[in-house]
Amino acid sequence: MNQNRSEGTTSDEAILVQKAISHDAEAFGKLYDMHVDRIYRNIYYRVGNEADVEDLTQQVFLKAWQAIGKYKKMASPFVAWLMTISHNLVIDFYRTRKDRAYLEAEVLADDSAPSPEREAEASIEQQRLRRAILQLGGDEQQVVMLRFIEGFEFAEIASLLKKREGNIRVILHRALFKLRSILEKEGGQC
């Protein structure tokens, strides 16, 4: 049943992409609605500061709109193209900054309104995991986020990162090993 729904969505998306390529702003708006949360979430895990995340997310879609004519559906789905744009913007974002220390401060200073104990524990664990992911290398970060946060399949990640599927599996294995080590060290210090 999910495959039919997925195929229908893919077909609908393909139609919207073709309309957007013909400069149909309404079709592009629908593509935006379909993917904005996923792009935002991906950038958030790499940047963390909400104002920067919102700005970068908007830049992704602005660049996508400006370059929509260059998008060609090959092995990569439209969302993979958006992820490539977001990845490049995040790299540019960090190039303009000398250090990443503000990320740590942003995560630690994220004091939201008091919430029930479970939500607080979940938030702490999410922040702990996010800090650990940020300690991984670029490809490792991308593979972990695309696989576990975004739910991409290995073949989709390989296509997006222009690597072989076997390489993606190795990168993921190494990243998970490093994450375990980082989290154990952090847990031991608390």
N, C-alpha and C positions, 0 to 999 in steps of 0.2 A: 504494500500500500504506500509506503514512504517513497518508493522509487517512482511511482506514478506522479505523486505530488511533486517530487523533486524534478522529474522530467518536465512536468507542466510549468513549474517555476523557471526552469532553465529555458524552456521554449518562450515563455513570457518575457524573460530577461533578454533573450536574443532579439526579440521583436523591439523591445524598448531600446536596446543598444543600436539597432539599425535606425530607428527613428531619431535617436540622439545624434548619431553620426550625420543625419540630415538636418541638424541644428534644431531639433524639436526640444525646446526647453522643458516642456511638460513631461516628456518621456525621461529626460535626464533627471528631472525632479523626482520621478518615481524610482529611478535607479538610486538616487541619493537616499530616499527613504528606505529602500531595501538594504543598503549597506552602511549607512552612517554609524549605526551602533557598533558594528563589527570593527570598522576602521577606528572609531573613537577608542574602543577597548584596547585594540592593538597598540595604538599610540600611547594610551595611558600607562600601559605596562612598561613602556620604554622611557617615558618622560615623567609622568607623575603629577606635575603641576597642572591643575585644571585649566588655568587660563592659557597656558602654552598648548595643552592638549586640544582645547577648543579651537585655538588659532591654527594649529597644524592640521586638524581635521578639515577645517574650512579650506585651507590651502590645497589639501589633497583633491578635494572636489573641484576647486577652481582650476587647478592644473589639469585635471581629468577633462573638464569641460573644454578647456583651451586646446587639448590634444586629442579629443575624442575621434577626430578624423583619422588619427594614426593607429587607433586601436584596431587590431585585426584578430578575429577569433581564430586561434590555432588550438594548441593543446591546453592553453591556459584559459580559465574562465575569467569573466569580467572582474570579479572580486580579486582575483590574483593580480590583475593589472593595477587595481587600486592599491593593493598591498605593496606592490613594487614602488608605486609613487610614494606611499606613506613611508616605506623603508628609506628611500632616498631623501625625503624631507627630514626625517629624524636624524640621519647621518649629517645632513647640512646644518641642522639645528645644533648638534653637538660640536660641529666644527667651529661654529661662531662663539662657542663658550669655551673658556679655558679649562674649567674643571666640572666635575659632576657632584661636588659636595652639596650643592643646593638640593639635589634629589633626596639625599639622606635627611636633610633638615625638613624638607617638605613632607616626607613620609612620617617622620617623628612628630611633626607639629600638626598633623591632621587630627585635631581635636574636634570631633563633631558633637552634637548634642548627646546627652546621656541616653543610653539605649539599654535594652535588656541584656543580661549577662551573656547569653549565647551570641547575640549580635556583636557584642564587644569582643568576645573570644574569636569569633570568625573574622572580624576585622583585623585583629592583631595577627592572626595566622596569615591572612591574605597579605598584609603589609610585610610580614616576615618572609613569605615566599617571594613577593615582589622584589624585596631587597636582595634576596639570594639570586633570583633570575638576573638582576642587573649586574651581578658579579661575573656572569658568564660572558664568553666572547660573543661577538656579533652574530655569527652563524648559529651558535648554540642557543642564544636568546631567541632568534627568529624561529628556529625549529621547535623549541619547547613551546613558544607561544602559539605558533601556527597549529601544532599537533594537539596540545591539551587545552588551550584557551579558545582557539577558533575552531577546532575539530576537523582540520584538514586531513585528508588521507596522505599517505606517504608519496604517492604518485603526484598529487597536486602540489605538495611542498617541493618535490624535486623539480617540477616544471617551473614553479615560481622562482626558485633559487638557482635555476639552471644547473642542477647537479643530478647525478644519478641517484635512483631510489636507494640503492645500497649505501651510498655515501650519506644519505639523509638518516638512514637507520643507525649508522656508525656515529654520526654527529649526535643523534638523540641519545644513544647509549652512553657516550662520553659525558654529555651534558647532565644526564640523570645521575651519573656517578659523582660528578662535581657538585651537583645540587645537594645530594645526600651528604657529602662531606661538609659543605658550607653550613647546612642546617644543623648537622651534628655539632660542629664547632660552636655555632651560635647558641644552641641549646645547652651546651656544656658551660658556657659563660654566664648564663642567666642564673 
